[in-house]
Amino acid sequence: MKKLIEKIKDSHHIVLSTHRQCDGDGLGAELALYFALNKMNKKVQVINVDETPKKYHFLNPSKHIQYFENNKTIPSNADLFLVFDTNDERLLEPLYSAIKTKIPNIAFIDHHPVLKKGPTIPPLSWIDTLAASTGEMAFRLVKALEIPLDREICRCVYTSITFDTQLYRFIRNSPNSHLIAAELLTHNIDPEEIHRGLFGNQTVHKMAFLARALGQIEYHCEGTLAVLKIKDVDMFHYNLEPDDSRDVVDMVMNIETLEAAALFREDSVNEFKLSLRSKGRIEVLDIAELMGGGGHLFSAGAFVKGDYEDLKNKVVAELSKKLKTGPLSW
C-alpha cells in the first residue's frame, strides 16, 4: 500500500476503472477515489468498459464516467491507471489492452484471491483478501492520503461496503465494515436512499421475471444443489438488464436445504455468465477458475462459452463431487 500511495502522490493524471458489468463495490470504490483525488487537485478520469446498471443511478455515474464502448478515446498523457474490485485484466477487455499501451503504471486494488492460473498482476497492485469489500480499501486509501472526507466520498464508500457485504451480513468476522460505516454516517449520506437503490425499487416486470425464473430451478444431490438457467429471451421480454439477474442467485441461496447453487445467465447464443454460490461447506472458487473465471472462495463466477447442457453437466459434476465426498471447508 505504501508504494501505491507514493505513486498516487507523484502522479498528475490518474485514470480509474472497474470490471465490466460493474457492481456496487467496484463502482462505489472508484467514484470515492474520483472525488477524493479531485480534492488533491489531480486530473482524474473514470473510464469503464460498459454502461452502469440503472440501480446505481442515485450516484449520478453518467456525470462522472466515460464508457469505452461508446468512446474509445484513451488519454495518452496519464501517469497511473487504478483498477478496483478485480485483479483479472480479462474482466476489463477490450479496455485493458487499449490502456496498457498508453499508461505506464497500472495497479489493481482488490480483495479477491489472486488466481492460480490468471494473468500476471502489476507490481504496484494492492490485494487484501481480508477486506470485506473494495470499498473498505478505498476508505483506507483516502485516509492514508490524508484527504478530508465529504458527503460525496462517504456516499460512494457506503454504497460499496453495503453492497458487497450484503447489508453487513458478510463482514469476514471483522468489525471494520461497521466501524467505517459509523464514521460515514456522520456525513449526512442518506443511507435509506442508498439501501433503496441497492436492494429496493423492484419493478412489476422484475418481480414477474423472478417468479418465472425461480419456478425453473433444477435440484441435484438430494436437494443440496440448485441449478438455474436464465434465458436471454426472458431478460428481453421483461425489459431487464444483466445486473438484474444478481438477485436471483441470492434468493435461491435462501432455500434451507441448499449448500450450493449455479446460475447460468444467457448473454447470447452459447455464451453465459456463470455465477456460483456456496453457504460455506464447500469452496467454489476453484471451479470458477477451472471455467476461466474467479471470485471469492464461496462466491465466484466466469464468462463461459459452449453448449448449455455440456457446461451445466460439467459444473454439476464438479459441485457434486465436492458435496458428496469433499471435506468441509471449515
C-alpha positions as CSV (number, residue, x, y, z in Angstrom):
1,M,0.0,0.0,0.0
2,K,2.9,2.4,0.8
3,K,4.3,2.2,-2.7
4,L,0.9,2.8,-4.2
5,I,0.3,5.8,-2.0
6,E,3.6,7.3,-3.2
7,K,2.8,6.7,-6.8
8,I,-0.6,8.3,-6.4
9,K,1.0,11.4,-4.8
10,D,3.6,11.6,-7.6
11,S,1.0,11.2,-10.4
12,H,-0.7,14.2,-12.1
13,H,-3.2,12.5,-14.3
14,I,-4.9,9.3,-13.0
15,V,-7.4,7.1,-14.7
16,L,-9.8,4.9,-12.7
17,S,-11.8,1.8,-13.7
18,T,-13.5,-1.4,-12.6
19,H,-14.6,-4.7,-14.2
20,R,-17.2,-4.8,-16.9
21,Q,-20.8,-5.1,-15.8
22,C,-19.8,-3.2,-12.7
23,D,-21.4,-3.8,-9.4
24,G,-21.9,-1.6,-6.3
25,D,-18.5,-2.4,-4.8
26,G,-16.3,-1.5,-7.8
27,L,-18.4,1.5,-8.8
28,G,-18.6,2.9,-5.3
29,A,-14.8,2.4,-4.7
30,E,-13.8,4.1,-8.0
31,L,-16.1,7.0,-7.5
32,A,-14.9,7.5,-4.0
33,L,-11.4,7.9,-5.2
34,Y,-12.6,10.1,-8.1
35,F,-14.0,12.6,-5.6
36,A,-11.0,12.2,-3.2
37,L,-8.3,12.7,-5.8
38,N,-10.0,15.7,-7.3
39,K,-9.6,17.3,-3.8
40,M,-5.8,16.7,-4.2
41,N,-6.0,18.8,-7.5
42,K,-5.2,15.7,-9.6
43,K,-6.6,15.4,-13.1
44,V,-8.9,12.3,-12.7
45,Q,-10.9,10.4,-15.2
46,V,-13.1,7.3,-14.8
47,I,-13.3,5.1,-17.8
48,N,-15.4,1.9,-17.5
49,V,-15.8,-0.8,-20.1
50,D,-19.6,-0.5,-20.3
51,E,-22.7,1.3,-19.1
52,T,-23.6,1.4,-15.4
53,P,-26.7,-0.5,-14.4
54,K,-29.8,1.6,-13.6
55,K,-29.9,0.7,-10.0
56,Y,-26.8,2.8,-9.3
57,H,-28.1,6.0,-10.9
58,F,-28.5,7.6,-7.5
59,L,-24.7,8.1,-7.7
60,N,-25.1,10.0,-11.0
61,P,-22.5,7.9,-12.7
62,S,-23.1,9.3,-16.2
63,K,-22.0,12.7,-14.9
64,H,-18.5,11.4,-14.0
65,I,-17.8,8.2,-16.1
66,Q,-16.7,7.8,-19.7
67,Y,-17.7,4.5,-21.3
68,F,-15.2,2.8,-23.5
69,E,-17.9,1.0,-25.5
70,N,-19.2,4.4,-26.6
71,N,-16.0,6.4,-26.8
72,K,-12.7,4.5,-27.3
73,T,-10.5,7.6,-26.8
74,I,-7.7,6.8,-24.2
75,P,-5.6,9.6,-22.7
76,S,-2.0,9.4,-23.8
77,N,-0.6,11.6,-21.0
78,A,-1.9,9.8,-17.9
79,D,0.6,8.6,-15.3
80,L,-1.4,6.0,-13.4
81,F,-4.3,3.5,-14.1
82,L,-6.1,2.2,-11.0
83,V,-8.5,-0.7,-11.3
84,F,-10.9,-1.5,-8.5
85,D,-12.6,-4.8,-7.5
86,T,-10.8,-7.2,-9.7
87,N,-7.2,-8.4,-10.2
88,D,-8.0,-10.1,-13.5
89,E,-7.3,-8.0,-16.6
90,R,-9.5,-10.1,-18.7
91,L,-12.6,-8.6,-17.0
92,L,-11.6,-5.2,-18.4
93,E,-11.2,-6.1,-22.0
94,P,-11.1,-4.6,-24.5
95,L,-10.4,-1.5,-22.4
96,Y,-7.3,-3.0,-20.7
97,S,-5.5,-3.8,-23.9
98,A,-6.0,-0.2,-25.1
99,I,-4.9,1.3,-21.7
100,K,-1.7,-0.7,-21.1
101,T,-0.1,0.6,-24.3
102,K,-0.6,4.2,-23.2
103,I,-0.4,4.4,-19.4
104,P,3.0,3.3,-17.9
105,N,1.8,2.5,-14.3
106,I,-1.1,0.1,-13.5
107,A,-2.3,-1.1,-10.2
108,F,-5.2,-3.3,-9.1
109,I,-6.9,-2.6,-5.8
110,D,-8.9,-5.6,-4.9
111,H,-10.0,-8.0,-2.2
112,H,-10.5,-11.2,-4.3
113,P,-8.0,-14.0,-4.0
114,V,-5.3,-14.0,-6.7
115,L,-6.0,-16.6,-9.4
116,K,-3.6,-19.6,-9.5
117,K,-3.6,-19.5,-13.3
118,G,-4.6,-16.0,-14.0
119,P,-2.8,-13.1,-15.8
120,T,0.2,-11.5,-14.2
121,I,-0.7,-8.8,-11.7
122,P,1.2,-5.5,-12.0
123,P,3.7,-5.0,-9.1
124,L,2.1,-1.8,-7.9
125,S,-1.1,-3.6,-7.1
126,W,-2.6,-3.8,-3.6
127,I,-4.6,-7.1,-2.9
128,D,-6.1,-7.5,0.6
129,T,-8.2,-10.7,0.9
130,L,-9.0,-9.9,4.5
131,A,-11.0,-6.8,3.4
132,A,-14.8,-7.4,3.3
133,S,-15.1,-5.1,0.3
134,T,-13.1,-3.0,-2.1
135,G,-14.9,0.0,-0.6
136,E,-13.1,-0.7,2.7
137,M,-9.8,-0.5,0.9
138,A,-10.9,2.7,-0.9
139,F,-11.7,4.2,2.5
140,R,-8.2,3.3,3.8
141,L,-6.6,4.8,0.8
142,V,-8.5,8.1,1.3
143,K,-7.4,8.1,4.9
144,A,-3.8,7.3,4.1
145,L,-3.7,10.1,1.5
146,E,-5.0,12.4,4.3
147,I,-7.9,13.6,2.2
148,P,-10.8,15.1,4.3
149,L,-14.0,13.1,4.0
150,D,-17.0,14.8,2.5
151,R,-20.6,13.7,1.6
152,E,-19.8,12.6,-1.9
153,I,-16.8,10.4,-0.9
154,C,-18.8,8.9,2.0
155,R,-21.9,8.1,-0.1
156,C,-19.7,6.2,-2.5
157,V,-17.8,4.2,0.1
158,Y,-21.0,3.4,2.0
159,T,-22.5,2.1,-1.3
160,S,-19.5,-0.1,-1.9
161,I,-19.4,-1.6,1.6
162,T,-23.2,-2.0,2.0
163,F,-23.5,-3.7,-1.4
164,D,-20.6,-6.2,-1.1
165,T,-21.3,-7.2,2.5
166,Q,-25.0,-7.6,1.5
167,L,-26.2,-5.2,4.2
168,Y,-23.4,-6.2,6.6
169,R,-24.1,-10.0,6.5
170,F,-20.7,-10.9,5.1
171,I,-18.1,-9.0,7.1
172,R,-15.3,-11.7,7.4
173,N,-15.6,-11.8,11.1
174,S,-14.2,-8.2,11.3
175,P,-15.7,-5.1,12.9
176,N,-14.1,-2.9,10.2
177,S,-17.2,-2.6,7.9
178,H,-19.4,-1.4,10.8
179,L,-16.7,0.9,12.2
180,I,-16.2,2.6,8.8
181,A,-20.0,2.8,8.2
182,A,-20.4,4.5,11.6
183,E,-17.9,7.2,10.5
184,L,-19.5,7.6,7.1
185,L,-22.9,8.1,8.6
186,T,-21.8,11.3,10.3
187,H,-21.6,13.0,6.9
188,N,-25.4,13.2,6.1
189,I,-25.2,10.5,3.4
190,D,-28.9,9.4,3.5
191,P,-28.4,5.7,3.9
192,E,-32.1,4.9,3.3
193,E,-31.7,6.3,-0.3
194,I,-28.7,4.1,-0.8
195,H,-30.4,1.0,0.6
196,R,-33.4,1.6,-1.7
197,G,-31.2,2.0,-4.7
198,L,-29.2,-1.2,-4.0
199,F,-31.9,-3.5,-2.7
200,G,-35.3,-1.9,-3.3
201,N,-37.2,-0.2,-6.1
202,Q,-38.2,-3.5,-7.7
203,T,-40.5,-3.1,-10.7
204,V,-43.5,-5.2,-11.6
205,H,-41.6,-6.6,-14.6
206,K,-38.7,-7.6,-12.3
207,M,-41.0,-9.4,-9.9
208,A,-42.7,-11.3,-12.7
209,F,-39.3,-12.3,-14.1
210,L,-38.2,-13.5,-10.6
211,A,-41.3,-15.6,-10.3
212,R,-40.7,-17.2,-13.7
213,A,-37.0,-17.8,-13.1
214,L,-37.4,-19.3,-9.6
215,G,-40.0,-21.7,-11.0
216,Q,-37.4,-23.3,-13.3
217,I,-34.8,-24.4,-10.7
218,E,-33.3,-27.8,-11.1
219,Y,-32.2,-29.7,-7.9
220,H,-29.4,-32.1,-7.6
221,C,-27.6,-34.0,-4.9
222,E,-30.7,-34.7,-2.8
223,G,-31.8,-31.1,-2.9
224,T,-28.4,-29.6,-1.7
225,L,-27.5,-28.2,-5.2
226,A,-29.6,-25.9,-7.3
227,V,-29.0,-25.1,-11.0
228,L,-30.9,-22.4,-12.9
229,K,-30.6,-21.0,-16.5
230,I,-31.8,-17.5,-17.2
231,K,-32.7,-17.2,-20.9
232,D,-31.7,-14.1,-22.9
233,V,-35.3,-14.0,-24.4
234,D,-36.7,-13.8,-20.9
235,M,-34.4,-10.9,-19.9
236,F,-35.5,-9.1,-23.1
237,H,-39.2,-9.9,-22.6
238,Y,-39.2,-8.4,-19.1
239,N,-37.1,-5.4,-20.2
240,L,-34.3,-6.2,-17.7
241,E,-30.6,-5.5,-17.6
242,P,-27.9,-8.2,-17.0
243,D,-27.4,-6.8,-13.5
244,D,-31.0,-7.8,-12.6
245,S,-30.0,-11.5,-12.6
246,R,-27.9,-11.0,-9.5
247,D,-30.9,-11.0,-7.2
248,V,-32.0,-14.5,-8.5
249,V,-29.0,-16.4,-7.2
250,D,-29.1,-14.6,-3.9
251,M,-32.8,-15.6,-3.5
252,V,-32.1,-19.2,-4.5
253,M,-29.5,-19.4,-1.7
254,N,-32.2,-18.7,0.9
255,I,-33.6,-22.2,0.3
256,E,-33.0,-24.0,3.6
257,T,-31.6,-27.3,2.2
258,L,-29.2,-25.8,-0.3
259,E,-25.4,-25.9,0.2
260,A,-24.6,-24.6,-3.3
261,A,-26.1,-23.1,-6.4
262,A,-25.1,-22.4,-10.0
263,L,-26.8,-19.8,-12.2
264,F,-26.2,-19.6,-15.9
265,R,-27.3,-16.2,-17.4
266,E,-27.6,-16.5,-21.2
267,D,-26.0,-13.4,-22.7
268,S,-26.1,-14.5,-26.4
269,V,-26.1,-17.8,-28.3
270,N,-23.9,-20.3,-26.4
271,E,-22.4,-17.5,-24.2
272,F,-23.2,-17.4,-20.5
273,K,-22.3,-15.6,-17.3
274,L,-21.9,-18.4,-14.7
275,S,-22.5,-17.5,-11.0
276,L,-21.5,-19.9,-8.3
277,R,-22.5,-19.7,-4.6
278,S,-21.9,-21.8,-1.5
279,K,-23.1,-21.5,2.1
280,G,-19.6,-22.3,3.3
281,R,-19.5,-26.1,3.4
282,I,-17.6,-26.3,0.0
283,E,-15.5,-23.8,-1.9
284,V,-16.4,-22.8,-5.4
285,L,-13.5,-20.5,-6.4
286,D,-11.5,-23.4,-7.9
287,I,-14.5,-24.4,-10.1
288,A,-14.9,-20.8,-11.4
289,E,-11.1,-20.7,-12.2
290,L,-11.4,-24.0,-14.0
291,M,-14.1,-22.4,-16.1
292,G,-11.8,-19.3,-16.8
293,G,-13.2,-17.1,-14.1
294,G,-12.5,-16.1,-10.4
295,G,-14.0,-14.5,-7.4
296,H,-14.2,-15.4,-3.7
297,L,-14.0,-18.8,-2.0
298,F,-17.7,-19.1,-1.6
299,S,-19.0,-16.7,-4.3
300,A,-17.4,-16.8,-7.7
301,G,-18.2,-16.8,-11.4
302,A,-17.0,-16.9,-15.0
303,F,-18.0,-15.9,-18.5
304,V,-18.2,-19.2,-20.4
305,K,-18.9,-20.3,-24.0
306,G,-20.4,-23.6,-25.2
307,D,-23.4,-25.8,-25.3
308,Y,-25.5,-25.2,-22.2
309,E,-26.1,-28.9,-21.4
310,D,-22.4,-29.6,-21.6
311,L,-21.5,-26.6,-19.4
312,K,-24.2,-27.5,-16.9
313,N,-23.2,-31.1,-16.7
314,K,-19.5,-30.1,-16.1
315,V,-20.4,-27.7,-13.3
316,V,-22.9,-30.1,-11.7
317,A,-20.3,-32.9,-11.8
318,E,-17.7,-30.7,-10.1
319,L,-20.0,-29.4,-7.4
320,S,-21.5,-32.9,-6.8
321,K,-18.0,-34.3,-6.2
322,K,-17.4,-31.7,-3.5
323,L,-20.9,-32.1,-1.9
324,K,-20.6,-35.9,-1.8
325,T,-17.0,-36.5,-1.0
326,G,-15.2,-33.2,-0.4
327,P,-14.0,-32.2,3.1
328,L,-15.8,-29.4,4.9
329,S,-14.2,-26.0,4.2
330,W,-14.2,-25.2,7.9
